[in-house]
Amino acid sequence: MTHDLVVAGGRLVDPANDVDAIRHLGIDDGIVTAVSTEPLDGRDVIDATGRVVCPGFVDLHTHTPTDLGAYLAARSGITTALELEAGAYPTGAYGLDQVGRSPIHFGASTGHFAVRAKVIEDADEPCMVHSGRMFRAGKGFVVPGDGEQLAKMARRLHEGLDAGGLGIGLLLDYMSRAVEPDELRMLGEVAAERSAPIWVHVRRGAAGDPFGLDEMLDLSLETGAPVHVCHINASAMGAIDEWLRRIEAANAAGADVTYEMFVHTAGSTGIGVHAFRTDWQERFAITHGDIQLAATGEWLTEESFTRIQEADRSTTVIHHYMKEEWIRRGLVADDMIIATDAMPCFDLETKSVPNGAGTHARILGRYVRDEELVTLSDAVAKMAWYPARRLEGIAPHFARKGRLGVGCDADLMVFDAATVEDRATYLEPYLEAVGVDHVVVAGTPVIRDGEFGEARPGRRQLSSGPVDD
């Protein structure tokens, strides 16, 4: 048999199928059709000799449906990038500019914040980035809902899930004043009924306080809702071990909770969000001098912080509040998922944070090769298999992603374990990763011999499967 594409002679690392050995892959019509110890014939061949071949990475947490965002993601081996924390409503509003032009797959959850905006203030703010701009946080972020409004929200959430939303995105920390127990209970009941994960940014108290985590653990136990804790390292901070212990205990008692982390020591958001208008110094255990402007790298003072916050609440800042030791402690946790939390990047002049360019390459270069903190197989599981596995309950076709057995989607990367490296910094956040030689999406090479090509095979991912819009 002659295959459409053969990836020949690489070290296949596929933890889902317990494979770490030299293999040849045959690919036809975007699907892996052969995994062989013997050479295969192909109309097109990628020579992976001396390289690692692994499933393409699945990023559960990005906020950048842009050409630059997709380019940087592909450069670091991401083949599916999803906006699940914030989500979108209508679900199809996310990534409209990427339809037919994305090198990688994309998709979104149903966004509670967007549903709230529609119900509370009849505002159309469908996703964090739409029509070339960031969303506006209005009354939907601060005004509690009454019984009739909660019923309307539930109906719209069901509509979003019916349209293919990959769960429910919940920016709970940003809506702490608005979301009361009845509304949270409603969200848990909808999620449980639909087997829809709640992708939650938990409420934050003083540094490391687990009250926001406990609230979501109780919700999962009481309603049966699947819950996924976004960027647990950013919320737990130095209490990461205790947070993980509490999740383990809750899961043993019947909860369904997973978690993710990114591997940079700073967070990023708008200077005017709720978190920066209350007791933020206690919450993050930092001062004004630990905050930078994303656009220029300028370190702020109390005066400049106040001035900028009053002038433009949407200004993106970088707040340095995590420690490298917390990252390492989280990274070795069983079942930890790696995500980027990539903030919107529109062009090379408008700077953001380096997460979108460097997260996965940093894992492979720093924590696998240089420090040997995690094995290569474990790292691939955390970046490919585990995130895909978490989506299977709401989107069964993700059982074909994050792994490379026969019948799986041909989303994969080929990289040089000796040279793969994250180069992005806070001052130069868009320096692409190096050492990634080939990236294949839906059986089509989008990066070949290190060169980014013209192919754009990325498709929107819905709970019902991929679509071309």
N, C-alpha and C positions, 0 to 999 in steps of 0.2 A: 504494500500500500504506500502511496505517496501522499504525504500530509501537506496541508496548506503551509504550515510553518513548523519547523523543528527547532527546538532549543537543545543544543547538543552538548553532552559531556560535562555539564556543570555539577557542582555539589548541591544537590537538591535538599533543602532544609524545609521540611513540611511537618511541623509538630502534630498537626491534627491527624495525620496518617502515620506518625511515628517513623518518619523517614529522615535519615541524614546520611546520604550516600551519593555516589556518582550515578546520575540517571540521564536519560534522553527523553524529552517530552515531545509528543506529537500533538498538534493543534489543528482542528478543523472547524470552520464555521463558528469561531470564537469559543470553542469548548476543548478542554483537554481530552483527547481520545486515546492517548497511549502514554504510559510511563514505563520505560524499558531500560533494562541493563545493557541491551545491545543497540548499536547505532540504528537510526531510522532515516528513511528517505523523505525529503521535503522539497517542495517547489521553492521554498525560501528557508534559509538556515541561519540561525544565530549561533555562532561558536561560543559556548560558555566555558570552555576549558580553562581551568584555574580560577574560576569565578564561583560565587554563590548564587544559586537560583532559589527564590522563595516566593510565596504568594505576595501579591501586591498588598500594601498596607491599607487598612480601613480606618479612617479618621472620623470618630464620632462627633467631633466638636470643632467646627470651624465657623467663622463668620465672614468669609471673604469669597463670595461668588463672582470673582473677577478673572479676567485673563491672566493678570499677574499672579493672583492667588493660585490658580490652577497650574500655571507654569512652575512656580516654586514647589508646589505639592508634588507634581510629577518628578521633579528633579531629585526629590528625597525618597521616591519609591511609593508614594501614596497613589493608589489607583481608584479609590472611592473616598470622597470628602463630603461629610454630611453636617448640616446645620441642625443639631438636635436640641441643644440647650435652650435656644430662643425659639426656633422653629418659624413657621409661617402660617398665615391664614388670610386668604385661601392658600391651601398647601402648594398649589402650582405657582404661586407668586415668587417663590424662591428660585433664584437662578435663571430668570427669564432671559437675561443677556447671554447665558451660556448654552442655550438650546442650539444644537447643531454646530457649536464652535468650541466645545470643551474637550481637551485631551483626556480627561478623567471623568468618572461617574460622579454625580452629585445628587443631593436630595435633602429633604427636611422633615422634621416632625410637624405636628399641628401646634402652632404657637399660641399658648394661653394668653400671652401679653397682647397679641394682635386680636384675639377674640374679645378680650376685655376692652380694648380700645373701641372696638365696634359696638359692644353692648353698652358700655358706660357713657361714652361720649359721641357715638356714631362717627368715629374717626376711622379712616382707612390708613393704617400703618401696618402693612401686611408682613413685613419682615425687617430685620435689623438694617439690611442694605437693599434699597429698591429705588429704581429710577435715578441711579447714580448718586444717591444721598443716604445718610444715616437716618434712622427713624427718630420720631419726636416722642419723648416721654411726657404724656399729658395726664389728664385726670384718672385715666385707667390705672396709673401706677400708685395712686394715693387714696382713691375714694372706695370705701367698702361697697360691696354689692348687696342688694336686698334679695328676698326670696324669688321674686319674679325675674330679676336679672340673672340670678344663678341658674334658673331653669333655662333661660335663653342661652347662657354660656354653655351649658351642657349640650343643648341641641347643636350649637355651632361646633363644639368639639367633635361630636359624632359626625357632623357633616365633613369636617376636615379629615377625620379618620376614614370615612367612607371614600373620600377622594384620594386616599393613599398615603396619608400622613404616617410617618414612621414613629408613632408614639405621640406623647404630649410634652412639649417644651415648657418648662416652668422656671421663670426668672424670679424665684420667690424672694431672694434677698433684696432685690430691687423694689419689690412690692410689699415689703414688710408691713407698712401701714395699711395696706388695702386688703390683703388676703386674710380673712378671719377663719376660725375653725370650720364653719359650715361650708365655706367655699372649698377649703382644702379637702374636706370629706367628700364633697361632690366630685372633685378631681380624682380622688382615689377610687370612687365607685365607677366612674366612667372608664378609668384605666383598667380596673379589674374586669369589667364586663367585656372590654375589647382586647384583653391581653396586650395592652399598649403600655410600654415602659414610660414612666414619668422621668424625664431627663431634667434633674433639678439642680439649680444653684441654691443650696440651702441657706436659710437665714443665718446671718453671722452675728455673734455677740462679741464679747471680749475675746482676745486672741486665744484660739483653741477651744473655746467653750463649746461643748457638744450638744447644746440644747436644740440647735437647728437640725442636727443629724437625728437626734432622738425623736423629734417630731415626725420625720419621714419614716423612720423605722416603725414607729407606732402605726402610722398610716398604712404601711405595707402589711403589718400583722393584722390590723383591724379590718381592712377591706380586701386584702389579697392582691393589691396593686403591685405590679413590678415597678421597682424604683432603681434608678441609676444616679449615683452621686457624681456630679460633674466636678472636675478639678479638686479632688479631695485634699490634695496637698495644700492648695491655696486657702481652704477653709479650716483644715485641721491644724496647719502650721506645726508647731513643736509637739502637738498632741496626736500626731499621726498614728502612733501605735495604739493609743486608747481608742481612737475612732475605728480603726480596723478591728480591734477586739470587740467593740460593741456591734459592729456589723456581723461579725462571725457568730456572736451569741444570738442576734436576732434571726439570722438565717437558720440557725439550728432550731429555733423555736417556730419556724414556719414562714418567715419573711422571704421575700425574693428581691435581694438588693445586690447590685454590682457597683463598681466604682472605677474611676479613671484618674490619671494625673498627667500633668505636663512636666517637663524637666528643665524649666528655667526658673530663676529665683526672683522673678518679679511678675506682677500682674499688670493689667492694662485695662483702662476703661475711661469713660468721660469724666471730666473733673467735676461736673455738676450732678452726678448720680447720688442717690440717697446715701450710699455708703460714705460719701465724702461731704455730707451735709449734717452729720450727727457726730458721734463720738469716734471718728475714724482713727484718731491717734491711739486710742485704747484698743480698738478692734484690730489694727494692724501692727501695733507696738512700734510705730515709726513717728517721725516728725516731718515737718515741711521739707527739710533738707534731704529726705530720702525719696523725693518725687522729682521726676524729669518730665519735661515736655517731649512727647514722642517726635514732634516735627523737627525739633532743633537739638535735642539733647540737653537743653538748659536745665540746670538744677534749680529748684524753686526755693524761695524764702516765704515767710508768712505773708509778707506784703505782696509778692508776685502771685502767690497762690490765690489770695483773696481777690486781687485785681482780675486775674484771668477767669476765675470762677464766676465773677459778676458780669464779665463782658461776654463770655461764650461758654455755656455749660457743656457744650458738646466737644470741647477741646480734649483731645486724647492725651492722657498722661500715663507714665510708667511709674509704678510704686514698688520700690525694692523692699520687700519685707520677709522673704523666705531665706532659709539657710540651706546650703548644699547638703548638709547631713540629713535634713528632713527629706530631701529628694532621694537620697540613697536608701533611707529606711523604707520609704514607700515603694521604691522600684523593686525591691526583692520580695514584696508581699505576694502571696499566692493569688492568682487570678486578677492581678492588677492589669488594667487596660491603659495603654498609652494613647493620649490624644494631644492635639496641638493647642487648642483654644486660640487659634490664629485670628487676630483682629483684622478688620477690613484693610486691604491694601489696594489702592486704586491705581497708583502710578509710582515710578521710582522717586519722584520728588516729594510725595506725601508719605512720610515715614510712619511706620507702625512698630510692632514688636517683632523679634526674630523667630518667634515660635513656628510660623508657617513655613519658613525656609529651612529650619535646622533641627526640629525635634527628633525625627526618626534617624537622621544621619548621626546626631549626637549620641543616641542610644547605641548605634552600631560601632561608632568610632571610639567614644569615650568609655562607655560603661561595659561594653562587650569586649572590644579588643584591648584597650589600654589598661583598664582597671580590673577586668575579668570579674566584675561585680555580678553579672548575670551571664548565663550561657547564651550562645547564639540561638539555640532552639527556643529557650525560654523567651528571649527578646522577640523573636518572630511570632510566637504565640501571643504575646502581649500586644503586638502591633497589628496582627492580621487575624489570627484564629479567634481569640477571645472577643474582640469587638464584633466580628461577623456572627459569632455564636449568640451574642446578646440580642441581635436583631431577628433571629430566626422565629421567635414567637409571634412577632407582628408582621414579619416579612419572610416567609419561608424560603424564598429564593436565595437568601443570604447563606443558606446551608451549602451553596455552591461557591461561596467566596471565602477568602482567608485560608484556603487549602488548595492543593493541586493534584488531587487524585483524578482518575478517569471519571468524566462526567462533570467536572468542576469548570467554572468560568475561567477562561484563560486570561486572568489578570495577574501579572507577575512582574518581578524585577530581577535583574542580574547585576551584581555589584562585586567590586574588588574589596575583600575583607581587609586587605592590607592598607588601603588608601582611603576608604570611605570616611568622610569627615564633614562636620558642620562648620561652616565658615561665618555664618551670620552673627552679628553683634547688635547691641542696642543702638549703636551709632550708624552701623551699616547693616540694617536688618534684612536686606534683600540680596545678600550674597548667597547664591545658590550652593547647595551641597555638591561635593565632588565625590568621585568614586562610584557613582551609579552609571553603569555602562549602557544598560538597556532597560526600557520599561515597555511592557506590552499590556494593552487594555482591550478587552473583548477580542483577543487574538490578533490585534493590530499593533505593530511597534509604533510608539509615539516618541520614544528616545532610542536612538540606535548608535552604537559606538560613541556614546556621549553627546551626540548631536540631536537637538530637538527638531522633530520633523513637522510636516504639514498635516498629518492625520489628526482627526478630531472624532474619535469613536465614543467619547463619553456620553452616557445616557442618564436621564433622570431616573432615580430609584424610588419607586413607590412601594407600599406594602403589598400590592398585587403583582409587582415585578417591574422590570425596566421598561421605559417607554421612550419614544422618540419625539413626543409632544406633537 
